[in-house]
Amino acid sequence: MNPAIRVLVADDQRVVREGLGTLLGLLAGIEVVGTAADGDEALALAIRLRPDVVLMDLRMPHCDGVEATRRLRDHDASIKVLVLTTYTDDRSVIDALRAGARGYLTKDASAGEIREALERVTSGQAAIDPAVQQHLVNAIAVGPPTAATPQLPAGLTQREAEVLALIAQGLSNIEIAGRLVVSETTVKSHINHLFAKTGVRDRAQAVTYAYRNGLT
């Protein structure tokens, strides 16, 4: 049998925190190793207890869930964070994922959905609530309404910059196509254009260019 998933619950509301602890403790394959009332306590307990997953609320006093997630990622990225919150606005979702959260659920989730999400993030996969996915897609599609468009070097388009960043990560054309959900032909077209614009001759030079211009 697989070892139980060790979970730390972080929520500032005592009834929610204790209720989640009790609920998860009844699920086969789940072991609740501790609970925390704010981000500072969650970080300290995570470092001491080394759970597989921290089930993290976002709005907590002293240190919120986003900051706690960011600090935990910097300290030990092997400990996964699954956000469980009432907030589904674009900013909350994006901030949490950028901080390092591997999953994002709302508190409408059932015990079975939480368990499935815990299993997914433990195995290295993402676990995003369907309602949250739509917010994420909308945010990526339209961008923040007040954010200025970043200036890209050499007249690169946003998509060409994305392709260049993925090249710098060592991805092949096929892998880039899969990541961006486009055809390999489209990827090759983007690469030809960005090579011409930046004056690089091969992928090695492209990687160097990407790092020099902060596109990684």
Long-range contacts (C-beta under 8 A, 24 or more apart in sequence): 2-29, 4-29, 4-30, 4-31, 5-29, 5-30, 5-31, 5-52, 5-53, 5-118, 5-119, 5-122, 6-31, 6-33, 6-49, 6-50, 6-51, 6-52, 6-53, 7-31, 7-32, 7-33, 7-51, 7-52, 7-53, 7-54, 7-55, 7-118, 8-32, 8-33, 8-34, 8-35, 8-36, 8-42, 8-45, 8-46, 8-49, 8-51, 8-53, 8-54, 8-55, 9-34, 9-35, 9-36, 9-55, 10-35, 10-36, 10-37, 10-38, 10-39, 10-41, 10-42, 10-54, 10-55, 10-56, 10-57, 10-60, 10-65, 10-68, 11-35, 11-36, 11-37, 11-57, 11-60, 11-84, 12-37, 12-38, 12-57, 12-59, 12-60, 12-61, 13-57, 16-57, 16-107, 20-55, 20-84, 23-111, 24-55, 24-111, 24-114, 24-115, 27-111, 27-115, 29-115, 29-119, 30-115, 30-118, 38-62, 38-63, 39-63, 39-64, 39-65, 39-67, 39-68, 39-71, 40-68, 42-68, 42-72, 43-68, 43-71, 43-72, 43-75, 46-72, 46-76, 46-79, 47-75, 47-76, 50-76, 50-79, 51-79, 52-79, 52-80, 52-118, 52-122, 53-79, 53-80, 53-81, 53-82, 53-118, 53-121, 53-122, 54-79, 54-80, 54-81, 54-82, 55-82, 55-84, 55-114, 55-118, 56-81, 56-82, 56-83, 56-84, 56-101, 57-83, 57-84, 57-85, 58-83, 58-85, 58-87, 58-92, 58-96, 59-85, 59-87, 65-96, 66-92, 66-95, 66-96, 66-99, 67-99, 69-96, 69-99, 69-100, 69-101, 70-99, 70-100, 72-100, 73-99, 73-100, 80-121, 80-122, 81-121, 82-117, 82-118, 82-121, 82-127, 84-109, 84-114, 88-129, 88-131, 88-132, 88-135, 89-135, 90-135, 90-136, 90-138, 90-139, 90-144, 91-144, 93-132, 93-135, 93-136, 93-139, 94-136, 94-139, 97-136, 102-126, 102-127, 103-127, 103-128, 104-128, 104-129, 104-132, 105-129, 105-132, 106-131, 106-132, 152-215, 153-198, 153-213, 153-215, 154-194, 154-197, 154-198, 154-199, 155-197, 156-194, 156-197, 156-198, 157-193, 159-190, 160-190, 160-193, 160-194, 160-197, 161-194, 161-215, 163-187, 163-190, 163-191, 163-194, 164-194, 164-198, 164-206, 164-209, 164-210, 164-215, 165-210, 165-215, 165-216, 167-191, 167-203, 167-206, 167-207, 167-210, 168-206, 168-207, 168-210, 168-211, 168-215, 168-216, 169-216
